[in-house]
Amino acid sequence: MASDSHHQPSPRGLLCNAGAGAAAGVIAATFVCPLDVIKTQFQVHGLPNLGTSTVKGSLIVGSLEQILRREGLRGMYRGLSPTVLALLPNWAVYFTIYEQLKSFLGSDDRTQLSVGANMIAASGAGAATTIATNPLWVVKTRFQTQGMRGGVVPYRSTLSALRRIAHEEGIRGLYSGLVPALAGISHVAIQFPTYEKIKMYLAEQENTTMDKLGARDVAVASSVSKIFASTLTYPHEVVRSRLQEQGYHSEKRYSGLVDCVKKVYCQEGISGFYRGCATNLLRTTPAAVITFTSFEMIQRFLSDLLSPDPQHHPL
């Protein structure tokens, strides 16, 4: 493809990025939803009392069993509906804006962006998607923790939850946790440049181009970059979840971001900022592999399928 087309992304290219991003996000979210429920509950309520369970693996399994006993299979997929509703625009918008910004900043098949330019592209895409989808993430957090509240179910559906939060808490409720969520842009600002650098290294090793890498190489690049970024930036997720969840309480535990950080540190120490981190890595690493590998493969398929060149075909 000519380099000027990278600076002027075609509608077909935008459609491929959006479709591939949305499909990849939904596939990954459905696969790891039970672990996402546990991670959110760990973040908000701390580790559950499961008697003799002390090993991380048994703690996760024990938590899954507890949810199954208390809420059934449905409890394992709490928050999936708003998650999917958020991820459809989230990854569709993210990958589209990310590829657009990369093109604008001068990336093409042969030219690799600098780390700084890549961080700008990732951060810009992250900010846009975070602001657009924050209300749905608030609903997801509330859904995933409401089963721990004595059988009281305050929200019946995604739409009713959005309406009720807007009515009871206003725009502030819908955008609770936005500041730490925006701080989470540091996550993609680390993950995506690392992902691109690993892909470039693997492409050089195999004497090919990055867009020709196989699924195995994409999986390696996505998993390593995800683990690296997640470990460095995880504390913001704990703070975000606690601020989003507290809308349940008439008396709020935290008055804001700074108050939340202070109280978590004073009451729980540094370890409080890493509650649910092991579960998060078990969830996000395969999710990243599924998302990125699906995106790359679906995007290539759609590009070939929609290509006007008869020599290109999806087979």
C-alpha positions in Angstrom: 0.0 0.0 0.0 1.3 3.4 -0.9 2.6 5.5 2.0 0.3 8.4 1.3 -2.7 6.2 2.0 -1.3 5.8 5.6 -1.6 9.6 6.0 -5.1 9.6 4.5 -6.7 6.4 5.9 -9.5 5.2 3.6 -13.1 4.6 4.8 -12.5 0.9 4.1 -9.4 0.9 6.4 -11.4 2.7 9.2 -14.2 0.2 8.8 -11.7 -2.7 9.1 -10.1 -1.3 12.2 -13.4 -0.5 13.9 -15.0 -3.9 13.0 -11.9 -5.9 14.0 -11.5 -3.9 17.3 -15.1 -4.4 18.3 -15.2 -8.1 17.5 -11.8 -8.7 19.3 -12.9 -6.9 22.5 -16.2 -8.8 22.8 -14.6 -12.2 22.2 -12.0 -11.4 25.0 -14.5 -9.9 27.4 -16.8 -13.0 27.2 -14.0 -15.4 27.7 -12.6 -13.8 30.9 -15.7 -12.3 32.5 -15.7 -14.6 35.6 -12.2 -13.6 36.5 -13.1 -9.9 35.9 -16.0 -10.3 38.5 -13.6 -11.7 41.1 -11.0 -9.1 40.4 -13.5 -6.2 40.9 -14.8 -7.8 44.1 -11.2 -8.1 45.5 -10.5 -4.5 44.6 -13.6 -3.1 46.3 -14.1 -5.5 49.3 -10.7 -7.0 49.8 -9.9 -10.7 50.0 -12.8 -12.9 51.0 -12.8 -15.2 54.0 -12.6 -18.7 52.5 -11.4 -20.5 55.6 -8.2 -22.5 54.9 -7.6 -21.1 51.4 -4.2 -19.4 51.4 -2.8 -20.2 48.0 -3.6 -17.7 45.2 -4.9 -20.5 42.9 -7.2 -21.9 45.6 -8.3 -18.4 46.6 -9.5 -17.7 43.0 -11.1 -21.2 42.7 -12.7 -20.7 46.1 -14.1 -17.3 45.1 -15.6 -18.8 41.9 -17.2 -21.5 44.0 -18.6 -19.0 46.4 -20.1 -16.9 43.6 -21.6 -20.0 42.0 -23.2 -21.1 45.3 -24.5 -17.6 46.2 -25.6 -16.4 42.7 -25.4 -19.3 40.3 -23.9 -19.2 36.8 -25.4 -15.8 36.3 -23.3 -14.3 39.0 -20.1 -15.4 37.1 -21.2 -13.1 34.2 -22.4 -10.1 36.2 -21.5 -6.9 34.3 -21.0 -8.7 31.0 -23.8 -6.7 29.3 -22.4 -3.2 30.1 -18.9 -4.6 29.5 -19.8 -5.7 25.9 -21.8 -2.4 25.4 -18.7 -0.5 26.5 -16.2 -2.7 24.6 -18.0 -2.4 21.3 -17.3 1.3 21.0 -14.2 1.1 23.3 -12.0 -1.1 21.0 -13.7 0.1 17.8 -12.9 3.7 18.7 -9.6 2.9 20.3 -8.0 0.9 17.4 -9.5 3.4 14.8 -8.1 6.5 16.6 -4.8 4.7 17.4 -4.3 3.8 13.7 -5.3 7.3 12.6 -2.9 9.0 15.0 -0.1 6.6 14.0 -0.8 7.5 10.3 -0.9 11.2 11.1 2.4 11.0 13.0 4.1 9.3 10.0 3.8 5.5 10.5 3.6 3.2 7.5 4.5 -0.4 6.7 8.2 0.4 6.6 8.5 3.3 9.1 8.4 2.6 12.8 7.2 5.4 15.0 9.5 6.7 17.8 8.5 5.6 21.3 7.4 9.2 22.1 5.1 9.4 19.0 3.7 5.9 19.8 2.9 7.0 23.3 1.1 10.1 22.0 -1.0 7.9 19.6 -1.8 5.4 22.4 -2.6 8.1 25.0 -4.9 10.1 22.6 -6.8 7.0 21.7 -7.1 6.0 25.3 -8.4 9.4 26.5 -11.1 9.5 23.8 -12.4 6.0 24.6 -12.2 6.5 28.4 -14.3 9.6 28.3 -16.8 8.0 25.8 -17.4 4.8 27.8 -16.9 5.7 31.5 -20.6 5.6 32.4 -20.8 1.9 31.2 -17.7 1.0 33.3 -19.4 2.5 36.3 -22.5 0.3 35.7 -20.2 -2.8 35.2 -18.5 -2.2 38.6 -21.8 -1.8 40.3 -23.2 -4.9 38.8 -20.2 -7.0 39.7 -20.3 -6.0 43.4 -24.0 -5.8 44.0 -24.3 -9.6 44.7 -22.2 -9.1 47.8 -24.9 -6.9 49.4 -27.2 -9.3 51.1 -29.3 -10.2 48.1 -30.4 -6.6 47.4 -30.3 -6.0 43.6 -30.4 -2.2 43.1 -30.0 -2.4 39.3 -32.0 -4.6 36.9 -30.4 -3.8 33.5 -27.8 -1.6 32.0 -30.2 1.0 30.7 -32.1 1.2 34.0 -28.8 1.5 35.9 -27.7 4.4 33.7 -31.0 6.1 34.2 -31.0 5.6 37.9 -27.4 6.7 38.4 -28.1 9.8 36.3 -31.2 10.6 38.3 -29.8 9.9 41.8 -26.2 11.0 41.3 -26.2 13.2 38.2 -23.4 13.5 35.7 -20.9 13.2 38.6 -22.1 9.6 39.3 -21.8 8.6 35.7 -18.3 9.9 35.6 -17.2 8.7 39.0 -13.7 7.2 38.8 -12.9 9.2 35.6 -9.8 10.8 37.0 -8.1 7.5 37.9 -9.4 6.0 34.7 -7.7 8.8 32.8 -4.6 8.1 34.8 -4.9 4.6 33.5 -4.0 6.0 30.1 -0.5 5.5 31.3 -1.2 1.8 30.9 -1.8 2.0 27.2 1.0 4.6 26.9 3.3 1.8 28.2 1.6 -1.2 26.7 1.2 -0.2 23.0 4.8 1.1 22.4 6.1 -2.0 24.1 3.8 -4.2 21.9 5.0 -2.4 18.8 8.7 -2.7 19.8 8.3 -6.4 20.5 6.5 -6.9 17.1 9.3 -5.0 15.3 12.0 -7.2 17.0 10.1 -10.4 16.1 9.7 -9.2 12.5 13.4 -8.4 12.3 14.2 -11.9 13.7 12.0 -13.6 11.1 13.0 -11.2 8.2 9.5 -10.1 7.6 7.2 -7.1 8.1 5.1 -6.5 11.3 1.8 -6.9 9.4 2.9 -10.4 8.2 3.7 -11.8 11.7 1.8 -15.0 12.6 -0.7 -15.4 15.4 2.0 -16.9 17.7 4.2 -13.9 17.5 1.3 -11.5 18.0 0.3 -13.5 21.1 3.9 -13.3 22.5 4.1 -9.5 21.9 0.6 -8.9 23.4 1.1 -11.0 26.5 4.6 -9.6 27.4 3.5 -6.0 26.9 0.3 -6.5 28.9 2.0 -8.1 31.9 4.6 -5.3 31.9 2.0 -2.5 31.7 -0.5 -4.0 34.1 2.0 -4.5 36.9 3.3 -1.0 36.6 -0.1 0.8 36.5 -2.4 -1.5 38.5 -2.9 0.8 41.6 -5.1 3.2 39.5 -7.6 0.3 38.9 -8.1 -0.3 42.6 -8.8 3.4 43.2 -11.1 3.7 40.2 -13.1 0.6 41.3 -13.6 1.9 44.8 -14.7 5.4 43.6 -17.1 3.8 41.1 -18.6 1.3 43.5 -19.3 3.7 46.4 -22.4 5.1 44.9 -24.3 2.4 46.7 -23.6 4.0 50.1 -25.6 6.9 51.5 -22.4 7.8 53.4 -19.5 7.7 51.0 -16.2 6.2 52.2 -14.1 8.5 50.0 -14.6 12.1 49.3 -12.5 12.0 46.2 -9.4 10.7 44.5 -6.8 12.0 47.0 -8.9 10.9 50.0 -9.2 7.4 48.5 -5.5 7.1 47.9 -4.7 8.3 51.5 -7.2 5.9 53.1 -6.1 2.9 51.1 -2.5 3.6 52.0 -3.1 4.3 55.7 -5.5 1.3 56.2 -4.0 -1.3 54.0 -0.5 -0.1 53.0 1.1 -0.6 49.6 -0.5 -4.1 49.3 -3.9 -2.5 49.3 -3.2 -1.0 45.9 -2.4 -4.4 44.5 -5.6 -6.2 45.7 -6.7 -8.5 43.0 -3.5 -8.1 41.0 -2.8 -11.8 40.6 -6.4 -12.3 39.4 -6.1 -9.3 37.1 -3.0 -10.8 35.4 -4.8 -14.1 35.0 -7.6 -12.2 33.4 -5.9 -9.5 31.4 -3.0 -11.5 29.9 -5.2 -14.1 28.0 -7.7 -11.2 27.3 -4.9 -9.2 25.7 -3.7 -12.2 23.7 -7.2 -12.8 22.5 -7.9 -9.1 21.8 -4.7 -8.3 19.9 -4.5 -11.6 18.0 -8.1 -11.5 17.1 -7.8 -7.8 16.0 -4.7 -8.5 13.8 -6.3 -11.6 12.2 -9.8 -10.1 11.7 -8.4 -6.8 10.4 -6.3 -8.6 7.8 -9.2 -10.8 6.8 -11.5 -7.7 6.5 -8.8 -5.8 4.6 -8.5 -8.7 2.1 -12.2 -9.2 1.9 -12.9 -5.5 1.2 -9.9 -5.0 -1.0 -10.8 -3.8 -4.5 -7.7 -5.7 -5.8 -8.9 -9.0 -7.2 -5.5 -10.6 -6.4 -6.3 -10.1 -2.7 -8.7 -12.5 -1.2 -9.4 -13.7 2.4 -8.3 -17.3 1.8 
